């Protein structure tokens, strides 16, 4: 081989992604690697603790079909290496269609049409979170709970779930609680009335709702449930996807959160009792598990299908580098990840700048943890939050200045994790990445009085 196996696998992933907009799952990657190593299906089955018949008659054939579609010629286990070698050598297939001049700045969710969206895998199950969510949203009465710290890709995943629902001709309601006016949370009645009105607008049923004037009678969760059933579920009589983003916002208003989340739990449980409620599919997105006084057993946060997004793996970072037309290898990836880990936003912002003319990894690393680096706005926003919240700032200062892992109280752990500043919920805590350790250690050392 003129190229090593890792290079061929990365190239193979790019071929499939460009053709299907989906990445190979863990089992497919293992079979591909085995084929490139000229292993038999029996050898692979033993290594992967899987049935030979599954690999030989199901996974393998489907995998080679994906490459046949891209190469437009017959592909098999025995010739996949030759096909990839030839294609990579010629650089014929599927170069990214974007131009550096049109490279979008990574700010906010990754657009549905972007070539830089990275699917992440559930390593035990072997499929992607996206595939699992698409399968789940098609189930009657389903509930999906997406959890991850800020800027880890929750909204980008939600965009794709809602898009899939739209392609299946489901009705959809998308509400971002972070955008709601403060006055809406003043009391439960006010919030529930606003909630029903918001749903009616998105389902294009506001005229009927206004004519009925029923919204004035929504005083309790029971009223809201009846209203939703009679005015939305019955008339529409088809799947409705209710997607709630940034629900952490409601945790700050216990006068609303306790009853609202209990109501959502009841709605989900009604799918077992009343067929009409099976048309409701719930997607709830949040950053933290610090629910305050909320009784978790009377909420949607311990039922349904949980999705906890992870950081990018080294293989995914290398793949993303190649999508940005960077001439990178595993060593380059290790250097970058030593600074920012696999944090999706930090990695994408790095590649946006490194892909520009004159982009230099060494210069980038020197400036990254300073106010002159590309992360200055990102880091300053966090610093501003920590300065305003003295208790939280003092807690994080302990984390970044300690010579060993630090133990903190439950509330502080959850808050720092949900912000994305630490890498775990349980003690002991450590900064999520070296970038945060270096920057905040320097800044907090210079501003000691602000944190104690």
DRENSEDREN-888393 format. One record per residue (C-alpha): residue in one letter; x, y, z. Coordinates in steps of 0.1 Angstrom, whole numbers, plus 5000, padded with zeros to 4 digits. Each point is the difference from the previous one (the first is absolute). Last residue first. Layout:
# DRENSEDREN-888393
   type     px     py     pz
      A      X      Y      Z
...
This chain:
# DRENSEDREN-888393
   type     px     py     pz
      X   4874   5359   5470
      X   4995   4999   4962
      X   5003   5036   4990
      X   5028   5008   5023
      X   5023   4975   4983
      X   4998   5017   4966
      X   5035   4993   4986
      X   4999   4964   5012
      X   4965   4996   4987
      X   5012   5010   4965
      X   5031   4977   4999
      X   4983   4970   5015
      X   4970   5007   4978
      X   5020   4999   4968
      X   5022   4971   5007
      X   4974   4977   5015
      X   4974   5009   4974
      X   5023   4993   4971
      X   5012   4968   5017
      X   4965   4985   4996
      X   4969   4991   5020
      X   5015   5013   5032
      X   5002   4974   5027
      X   4975   4989   5027
      X   5003   4972   5026
      X   4971   4995   5004
      X   4971   4991   4978
      X   4985   5020   4972
      X   5029   4998   4975
      X   5020   5019   4975
      X   5000   5035   5015
      X   4994   5034   4984
      X   4971   4989   4977
      X   4975   5024   5016
      X   4979   4970   5011
      X   5031   4985   5016
      X   5008   5032   5020
      X   4963   5002   5012
      X   4997   4963   5009
      X   5032   5000   5020
      X   4992   5032   5018
      X   4966   4987   5010
      X   5014   4967   5012
      X   5028   5014   5021
      X   5036   4999   4989
      X   5029   4976   5000
      X   5032   5010   4982
      X   5024   4980   4979
      X   5037   5005   5006
      X   5024   5029   4997
      X   4972   5025   5006
      X   4999   5033   4981
      X   4973   4991   4974
      X   4976   4982   5023
      X   5004   5023   5030
      X   4993   5030   4977
      X   4969   4982   4989
      X   4986   5001   5035
      X   5009   5036   5005
      X   4983   5009   4968
      X   4969   4981   5010
      X   4997   5018   5033
      X   5008   5034   4984
      X   4974   4997   4973
      X   5005   5033   4981
      X   5037   4992   4995
      X   4992   4965   4989
      X   4976   5012   4974
      X   5024   5026   4986
      X   5028   4974   4999
      X   4977   4977   4979
      X   4993   5027   4975
      X   5037   5009   5000
      X   5009   4964   4990
      X   4977   4999   4970
      X   5009   5035   4989
      X   5038   4993   5003
      X   4998   4966   4983
      X   5019   5011   4969
      X   5030   5011   5020
      X   5012   5034   5011
      X   4983   4998   5034
      X   5021   4970   5007
      X   4995   4962   5002
      X   5000   4995   4962
      X   5030   5023   4992
      X   5028   4975   5001
      X   4979   4972   4986
      X   4989   5020   4970
      X   5036   5010   4992
      X   5010   4963   5000
      X   4969   4989   4979
      X   5006   5026   4973
      X   4972   5014   4977
      X   5017   5022   4974
      X   4970   4998   4976
      X   4969   4989   5020
      X   4996   4963   5009
      X   5016   5005   5034
      X   4974   5027   5008
      X   4969   4978   4993
      X   5018   4970   5013
      X   5005   5016   5035
      X   4964   5011   5001
      X   4989   4964   4992
      X   5021   4986   5028
      X   4989   5024   5026
      X   4964   4996   4991
      X   5001   4962   5000
      X   5021   4995   5032
      X   5023   4971   4992
      X   5028   5011   5022
      X   5009   5037   4996
      X   5038   5002   5007
      X   5012   4964   4999
      X   4973   4995   4973
      X   5020   5022   4976
      X   5033   4982   5005
      X   4984   4966   4998
      X   4983   5009   4968
      X   5032   5012   4984
      X   5016   4967   5010
      X   4972   4980   4984
      X   5005   5016   4966
      X   4990   5033   4985
      X   5002   5016   4965
      X   4970   5023   5006
      X   4973   5000   4974
      X   4973   5010   5025
      X   4984   4966   4995
      X   5034   4985   5008
      X   5000   5018   5033
      X   4965   4986   5007
      X   5012   4965   4994
      X   5029   5005   5023
      X   4978   5013   5027
      X   4976   4971   4995
      X   5028   4975   5004
      X   5013   5018   5031
      X   4965   4996   5015
      X   4977   5029   5002
      X   4984   5008   5034
      X   4969   4982   5012
      X   4963   5007   4997
      X   4978   4985   5027
      X   4968   4986   4984
      X   4974   4985   5023
      X   4970   4981   4985
      X   4968   5003   5021
      X   4997   5003   5037
      X   5022   5016   5027
      X   4998   5036   4991
      X   4963   5002   4989
      X   4990   5011   5035
      X   4981   4986   5030
      X   5028   4976   5010
      X   5025   5028   4997
      X   4982   5020   5027
      X   5011   5036   4992
      X   5014   5019   5029
      X   5031   5011   4980
      X   5003   4980   4967
      X   5038   5000   5000
      X   5003   4974   4972
      X   5014   5025   4976
      X   5002   5010   4963
      X   4965   4993   4988
      X   4980   4989   4969
      X   4966   4983   5001
      X   4985   4983   4970
      X   4964   4988   5003
      X   4981   4979   4974
      X   4962   5004   5003
      X   4979   4978   4977
      X   5000   4973   5026
      X   4977   5024   5020
      X   4970   4990   4978
      X   5004   4963   5010
      X   4991   5008   5037
      X   5015   4979   5028
      X   5036   4992   4992
      X   5006   5033   4982
      X   4985   5017   5031
      X   5034   4994   5016
      X   5016   5026   4978
      X   4973   5026   5007
      X   5004   4993   5037
      X   5037   5006   4999
      X   4994   5032   4981
      X   4976   5011   5027
      X   5025   4993   5027
      X   5025   5021   4981
      X   4975   5030   4999
      X   4989   4995   5037
      X   5035   5001   5015
      X   5015   5025   4975
      X   4974   5028   5004
      X   5002   5011   5036
      X   5035   4985   5000
      X   5012   5028   4977
      X   5038   4996   4995
      X   4995   4965   4987
      X   4980   5014   4971
      X   5032   5013   4983
      X   5015   4965   5000
      X   4974   4992   4973
      X   5025   5013   4974
      X   4981   4983   4971
      X   4965   4985   5001
      X   4990   4980   4969
      X   4964   4990   4997
      X   4997   4976   4971
      X   4963   4995   4990
      X   4991   4967   4983
      X   4966   5000   4982
      X   4964   5005   5012
      X   5001   5038   4993
      X   4966   5008   5015
      X   5003   4975   5029
      X   5036   5008   5010
      X   4999   5037   4998
      X   4968   5017   5014
      X   4985   4971   5020
      X   5032   4983   5013
      X   5020   5032   5006
      X   4970   5017   5017
      X   4994   4969   5022
      X   5036   5000   5010
      X   5001   5037   5006
      X   4970   4999   5022
      X   5015   4972   5020
      X   5033   5019   5003
      X   4980   5028   5016
      X   4984   5034   4992
      X   4994   4997   4963
      X   4965   5015   4999
      X   5010   5032   4982
      X   5016   4979   4973
      X   4965   4988   4990
      X   4992   5031   4981
      X   4985   4978   4973
      X   5006   5025   4973
      X   5036   5005   5011
      X   5007   4963   4998
      X   4984   4996   4966
      X   5021   5029   4987
      X   5032   4988   5017
      X   4999   4966   4982
      X   5031   5004   4979
      X   5018   4972   5019
      X   5027   5025   5009
      X   4975   5026   5012
      X   4979   4975   5020
      X   5031   4987   5018
      X   5010   5036   5010
      X   4964   5006   5012
      X   5001   4968   5021
      X   5033   5010   5016
      X   4989   5036   5007
      X   4969   4987   5018
      X   5022   4975   5019
      X   5025   5028   5010
      X   4974   5024   5012
      X   4981   4974   5020
      X   5033   4988   5016
      X   5011   5034   5013
      X   5026   5027   4991
      X   5017   4978   4975
      X   4987   5019   4969
      X   5012   5032   5016
      X   5037   4990   4993
      X   4995   5000   4962
      X   5006   4966   4983
      X   5032   4997   4979
      X   5018   4975   5022
      X   4968   4978   4999
      X   5007   4991   4964
      X   4967   4985   4987
      X   4997   4979   4968
      X   4966   4986   4991
      X   4997   4974   4972
      X   4974   4983   4980
      X   5013   4968   4985
      X   5005   4998   4962
      X   5027   4974   5003
      X   5024   5026   4984
      X   4989   5024   5028
      X   5008   4975   5027
      X   5034   4995   4985
      X   5005   5038   5000
      X   4989   5001   5037
      X   5026   4973   5008
      X   5027   5018   4980
      X   4994   5033   5017
      X   5000   4982   5034
      X   5035   4987   4992
      X   5013   5035   4992
      X   4983   5012   5032
      X   5018   4975   5021
      X   5034   5005   4984
      X   5025   5003   5029
      X   4998   5038   5003
      X   4985   4999   5035
      X   5003   4968   5020
      X   4981   4969   4989
      X   4966   4985   5003
      X   4974   4989   4974
      X   4969   4982   5014
      X   4979   4983   4974
      X   4964   4990   5007
      X   4980   4977   4977
      X   4962   4997   5000
      X   4998   4981   4968
      X   5035   4992   4986
      X   5012   5019   4970
      X   5020   5024   5023
      X   5019   4970   5013
      X   5014   4989   4967
      X   5012   5035   4991
      X   5014   5004   5035
      X   5020   4967   4997
      X   5013   5010   4966
      X   5011   5034   5013
      X   5017   4985   5031
      X   5020   4979   4977
      X   5001   4962   4999
      X   5024   4975   5016
      X   4978   4991   5030
      X   5029   5001   5025
      X   5018   5029   4984
      X   4970   5023   4995
      X   5014   5020   4972
      X   5003   5037   4991
      X   4991   5015   4967
      X   5022   5029   4989
      X   4985   5030   4982
      X   5027   5016   4979
      X   4986   4996   4965
      X   4971   5023   5009
      X   4966   4996   4985
      X   4981   4997   5033
      X   5019   5031   5013
      X   5022   4994   5031
      X   4984   5017   5030
      X   5015   5033   5013
      X   5031   5018   4987
      X   5025   4980   4980
      X   5009   5026   4974
      X   4988   4987   4966
      X   5026   4991   4974
      X   4990   5018   4968
      X   5034   5014   4990
      X   5016   4967   5010
      X   4979   4983   4973
      X   4974   4973   5006
      X   4995   4970   4978
      X   5020   4976   5022
      X   5019   4976   4978
      X   4978   4971   4991
      X   5020   4977   4979
      X   5031   5005   4979
      X   5029   5004   5024
      X   5019   4977   4976
      X   5020   4984   5028
      X   4971   5000   5023
      X   4978   4984   4974
      X   5026   4973   4991
      X   5008   4991   5036
      X   4963   5000   5009
      X   4991   4976   4971
      X   5030   4978   5007
      X   4991   4997   5037
      X   4964   4992   4992
      X   5010   4971   4978
      X   4997   4969   5021
      X   4971   5012   5022
      X   4980   5009   4969
      X   4993   5030   4977
      X   4984   5000   4966
      X   5001   5033   4981
      X   4983   5034   5004
      X   5026   5011   5025
      X   4975   5017   5023
      X   4972   4976   4996
      X   5024   4970   5001
      X   5014   5014   5032
      X   4967   4999   5018
      X   4993   4966   4985
      X   5033   4987   5016
      X   4986   5010   5034
      X   4967   4982   4994
      X   5018   4969   4990
      X   5022   5000   5031
      X   4974   5008   5026
      X   4975   4974   4989
      X   5012   4967   4987
      X   5037   4998   5010
      X   4998   5022   5032
      X   4968   4985   5013
      X   5009   4965   4989
      X   5033   5003   5019
      X   4981   5008   5032
      X   5015   5027   5021
      X   5026   5002   5028
      X   5019   5026   4980
      X   5033   4981   5000
      X   4984   4966   4995
      X   4977   5013   4972
      X   5029   5017   4983
      X   5020   4968   4999
      X   4971   4982   4985
      X   4993   5027   4975
      X   5036   4995   4988
      X   5027   5026   5005
      X   5017   5017   4971
      X   5010   5030   5022
      X   4980   5022   4976
      X   4970   4977   5005
      X   5004   5001   5038
      X   5001   5038   4999
      X   4968   5000   4980
      X   4984   4976   5023
      X   5009   5021   5030
      X   4988   5032   4983
      X   4967   4983   4992
      X   4996   4990   5037
      X   5007   5035   5013
      X   4976   5017   4976
      X   5010   5015   4967
      X   4991   5036   4997
      X   4968   5014   4985
      X   4996   5028   4974
      X   4995   4973   4974
      X   5025   5006   4972
      X   5023   5025   5017
      X   4999   4980   5032
      X   5008   4967   4982
      X   5030   5014   4982
      X   5012   5019   5031
      X   4998   4968   5021
      X   5020   4982   4973
      X   5027   5027   5001
      X   5003   4997   5038
      X   5002   4963   4996
      X   5027   5002   4973
      X   5021   5024   5021
      X   4997   4977   5030
      X   5010   4970   4979
      X   5033   5015   4988
      X   5003   5013   4965
      X   5021   4986   4971
      X   4989   4965   5008
